[in-house]
Amino acid sequence: MSNTQQQVQQIEINIDMAKKQIAVRKAILELESNTNFKKVILEGYFETEASRLVLLKSDIEMQKPEDQEHIIRQIDAIGTFRQYLGTCIALGSMSEKALADDLETHDELLSEDLEEEAA
């Protein structure tokens, strides 16, 4: 396999990954505009539940170390999920920008490979 063919193969892998990340970004953005997702996740989990847990953390009845650890794990879970969604959106945005370049590079490499074969 020539160096150009290896490069083409790698670019095709990059294109495939970029398309998948773009699709995930699109799906998350569609979810965020869905009223049920807004109600259950964006408002219910990220806001209401997060506030409830912060208040619960200071509750006098919840001061045992195991209770505090449990509350902190739940708060961390909210942050982790929110960060996951944000990361997926960011990766999708970067992939959108990179996809056009990768497609152009792919076409250039294929042209070069054809020229090499013809020579």
Buried (B, 14 or more C-beta within 10 A) or exposed (E): EEEBEEBBEBBEEBBEBBBEBBEBBEEBEEBEEEEEBBEEBBEBBBEEBBEEBEEBBEEEEBEEEEBEEBBEEBBEEBEEEBEEBEEBBEBBEBBBEBBEEBBEBBEBBBEBBEEEEEE
